[in-house]
Amino acid sequence: MGFLKRLFSGQDEKENAQPTQKESNIVNPVQQSGKSPALIVNRLNEISWNDWNNPPPNVLIKENVKIAGVTHNNPDGVSRQEILARMMRWEVVDLVREPGNPHDPNAVAIFGGMGQIGYVPMVAIPGLHKILDAGIKTQCKLTNLYGGKEGKSWGGTIDIHIVAPLGATTEARVVGITGKNEEGVSRADIADWLEVGNVVALEVEEDDEGESIIKVLHENEEFGRLGKKDAGRVLQFVAEGKMFGATISAVDGEDGNKKITIAIVQC
């Protein structure tokens, strides 16, 4: 498996499952307010087995992204629950930008063959909206369906394959993993929990001397910054928003003395 494929997966193997009609979850769907879809459309064979399970090395993979907003009705009155009740594992789904969304102009909706089933959570892939806005290709499948019985709502997860521009990845060293961040949390304690494949965010900020630094955060908790040399190399495109992903690519050292490298992908 290529480096970029590992970048978002954090795993060494992809599941080689094939969809079958037996995996349908239409049995005993939860009754929800809202209409049922007019037609049953199951998109099972739009991506070949080889393209999905043996992608080229420039494909970044984010697995098991939980679908948000599954209990709402769509503008046409069709219930997302009614759609999910009729979907099947391994169906192809599409990511659609919603720049006019009144709650979040960076929103990314998820559509199956029968309509919208929800949204990609903002924290799943920081900058995902930039990927789509840049015209970068994605492929997605519904990888898990759950719920629908004993009064529980339907839910699911998707896998996202991002076809990154070749040569768009650079690695950088995280420094300053000492002391406490602005929230009073030990940076070393945060670093001790980090693993290869964890998604991180980058923020540009000025230090006390007016110099620009790039802070590195995991789940909104800052645990270090990029070294001066690395920060200089990537400062411009990070500041201009020309990056769509950063993940931890290496973790070395003992607890409390971590040496961390991140991979930054720019568009």
Secondary structure, DSSP 8 states (H G I E B T S, - for coil): --HHHHHHH--S--------GGGB--SS----SSB--SS-----SSS-HHHHHS--TTEEEEEEEE-B-TTSB-TTSBBHHHHHHT-BTT-EEEEEE-TT-SS-TT-EEEEETTEEEEE--TTTSTTHHHHHHTT--EEEEEEEEE--STT---EEEEEEEEE--TT-EEEEEEE---SB-TTS-BHHHHHHT--TT-B-EEEEEE-TTS-EEEEEEETTEEEEEE-HHHHHHHHHHHHTT-EEEEEEEEEES-TTS-EEEEEEEE-
